[in-house]
Amino acid sequence: MKGVKYVTTYRVSHGPSGRWEIFQTGSTFPLVDFSTKVDALSYAHYLSDSHPGSVVKTMNPQGKIITDRQEVDYDR
């Protein structure tokens, strides 16, 4: 079984300013930031839903990227 390859990843992380930032694949600067995680995730999911082949990931407290939504394995 192969892993799923996504064209774009929207990564949500808690920034040094205390705001929740959304980064797009390959970007070193956030697209946008929000005061709450819920708002950031909501907008990241909106972006992902608008762009087929994308996924939203978030950072856990240890700084490891984890999948925010269950990824679909199309090879099953």
C-alpha positions in Angstrom: 0.0 0.0 0.0 1.4 3.4 -1.1 1.1 6.6 0.9 -1.1 9.4 -0.4 0.8 12.3 -2.1 -0.7 15.7 -1.7 0.1 18.6 -3.9 -0.4 21.2 -1.2 -0.2 21.1 2.5 -1.6 23.8 4.7 0.2 23.7 8.1 -1.2 25.3 11.2 1.1 26.2 14.0 1.3 28.4 17.0 3.7 31.2 16.1 6.2 33.0 18.2 3.8 36.0 18.4 1.2 33.8 20.1 -1.0 33.8 17.1 -2.0 30.7 15.0 -0.3 30.8 11.6 -1.1 29.0 8.4 1.7 28.1 6.0 1.4 26.7 2.5 3.8 24.1 1.1 7.2 25.6 0.5 6.4 28.9 2.2 8.6 30.3 5.0 6.1 33.1 5.7 2.6 32.5 6.9 -0.3 33.1 4.5 -2.4 34.5 7.4 -2.6 34.3 11.2 -5.5 34.1 13.7 -5.9 34.7 17.4 -7.4 31.3 18.0 -6.6 27.8 16.8 -10.2 27.1 15.9 -10.3 30.0 13.5 -7.0 29.1 12.0 -8.1 25.4 11.4 -11.4 26.5 10.1 -9.7 28.8 7.5 -7.1 26.1 6.6 -9.9 23.6 6.0 -11.7 26.1 3.8 -8.4 26.5 1.8 -7.9 22.7 1.6 -11.5 22.1 0.6 -11.2 24.7 -2.2 -8.0 23.0 -3.6 -8.4 19.3 -4.4 -5.3 17.3 -3.6 -4.5 19.3 -0.5 -4.4 18.4 3.2 -4.4 20.3 6.5 -1.8 19.4 9.1 -1.1 20.9 12.5 1.7 20.8 15.0 1.4 18.9 18.3 2.8 20.3 21.5 6.2 18.6 20.9 6.5 20.4 17.5 5.8 17.3 15.4 3.5 17.7 12.4 0.4 15.5 12.7 -2.6 15.1 10.4 -5.4 17.3 11.5 -8.1 15.4 9.5 -7.9 11.7 8.6 -6.1 11.4 5.4 -7.8 9.2 2.7 -5.7 6.4 1.3 -6.8 6.1 -2.3 -4.8 2.9 -2.8 -7.1 0.8 -0.7 
